[in-house]
Amino acid sequence: MHLKVATEEIYQEAKEAMAKFPRLNSCHEGLAVIEEEFEELKAEVFKNSVSRDVCRLREEARQLGAMAVRFMTALT
């Protein structure tokens, strides 16, 4: 996957998340959301390689990236 495509997907995911949930109430909440997305990605990574779904891995990685971006923008 090309870097430009990946960053555009993360941007779109972050935009959608911010439209649904416009505000993080605290840094703690932001961290909790990031941690939840990380745990979901980790679960996909540690699945048996035969049943591992590359599309799911990309989706979870995109969501994790989007939540990190969302956290960053909430700090400004």
N, C-alpha and C positions, 0 to 999 in steps of 0.2 A: 504494500500500500504506500502510496506517495504521501509525503509529509503534509502537503497542502490539503489533500483529501481528508486526512486524519484530523487536522486542526479545524477544518470546516465542519466536520461532523461533531466535534467537541463543542464548537461554537454554537451550532444549531441546538444541540442537546442542552447546553447551558441556557440559551435563550428560552427554550420551552419550559425548563424547570423554573426559571425566574418569572415567567408569565403565570405559572400555576401557583408558585409559592414565592411572592415577590421579596420576602424579607427573611433573613436569618435573625433570630432573636438574640443570639450571642455567639461569641467565638466557640463556646462549648457546644452549642447546637451544630454549628458548622463542622466542627471536628467530628461530632457523632455521625453526621451524614456521610462525611468522607470515610470514616471508619466502616460504616455499614457497606458502602460501595466497595471498599477494599476487601472486606470479608467475602462479599459475593464474587468478586474476581478471584480471590484466593480459592474459594470452593470450586470454581470452574477449572482453575489451573491444576488442582490436586485430584480431579476426577481421573479415572482410569483413562489412559491415552486412547484406548479403542473407542470409548464413549464420549471423548472430549469433542465439543462442538466449537469449531473456529469462529463461527458467526456469533455464538454466545460469548466467547472470549472477547471478541472485538466490542460487542455491545457493553459488556461489563467494564472494559477498559475505557470506552467512550464515556460511560456514566461517571466513572471515577474521575476522569479528566475534567468533565463538566462541573462536577461538584468542587473540585479544586479551584477552577476558574471562578465559580460562583462565590466561594469563600474569599478569594482575592478581591473580587469586585466589591464585596460587602465591607471590606476594610477601608475603602476610600470615602 
